[in-house]
Amino acid sequence: MIRELDGIELADIIEPGSPEWWSRMSASKVSAVLGLSRWESPFSIWHKMAGHIPDLEQTEEQARGHYLEPAIAAWFADQHPDWTVRKTGTWQHRARTWQIASPDAAIWVPTRAGLEIRVGEWKTDADSDTEWGEPGTDEIPVGYRAQVMWTMDTIGARTAHVAMLGAYLSFREYVVHYDPKEAADIRQRVTAFMDSLPTGGRPQPPDLDRHTATYQTVRALNPDIVDEEVELTEATALRYLNAIDAEADAIAERIGATAQLAHEIGDGRYGRFRGVNIARRQQKRGGTPFVTQTRKRPELHHGEAA
């Protein structure tokens, strides 16, 4: 196992989910702190790091990514036979010992100046046509970008290679370069978050938001049911009731809009708008075709409805 990377030492084994791991800021938590994670919200990650609730079991999609990491690593190594690609462990910043990162690989790249050490990250995404740009660019989802920027900032690397297994089992590679200004901004926001934890001396959880993880956290914080009535504030009650009405209206409107779209498509497969396929017709087991969104959206002009 690699023990040192340009003077940054490999931390003792820190088991993900352990109290020690939750007391430090890892790259996997950074996107949640910044509000960029699909899996966690600032509110949920705060209460987990504060020790108020346990971590939830990983989703099927998250588990799938771990299973496929060796295949992605093998593909990446085949694309760069002159590079050394090795699995690594958890690294901590020399001065900020609470700053840690566990890249999927450390990469040695021969250059004129000698061997350059880079970061390797392996990702899977079944919806890879949405947030991923052209291979070879740095156009990756913003949450992943925050993670790799944090990792590079932790270990002192200047380049990260992100290999992704996407839809239809297609492999892609992206390259992200270290941005000192961007890294400093992330570090400043993360430091403020760490200071807001109970261990930071000024405990102040983030505000509630609309992330599913926030609702799951509120449920976990209140696991019991006491037989009593609680008088709600007017703002909370009206927001809830209005949201229910709006949801019913939105569902009805979507059904009507989908029917109109399907009528215009007719027997076609895709519905196209401004050069982008925004919907497609498909069927299961010979059943009647139905319409699904493609998750692609054209750019709308100012004043147009979103």
Buried (B, 14 or more C-beta within 10 A) or exposed (E): EEEEBEEBBBBEEBEEEEEEBBBBBBBBBBBBBBBBBBBBBBBBBBBBBBEEBEEBEEEEEEEBBEEBBEBBBEBBBEEBEEBBBEBBBBBBBEEBEBBBBBBBBBBBBEEEEEEBBBBBBBBBBEEBBEBBEEBEEBEBBEBBBBBBBBBBBBBBBEBBBBBBBBEEEEBBBBBBEBBEEEBEEBBEBBBEBBEBBBEBEEEEBBEEEEBEBBBBBBEBEEEEEEEEEEEEEEEEEEEEEEEEEEEEEEEEEEEEEBEEBBEEBEEEEEBBEEEEBBBBBEEEEEEEEEBEBBEEEEEEEEEEEE
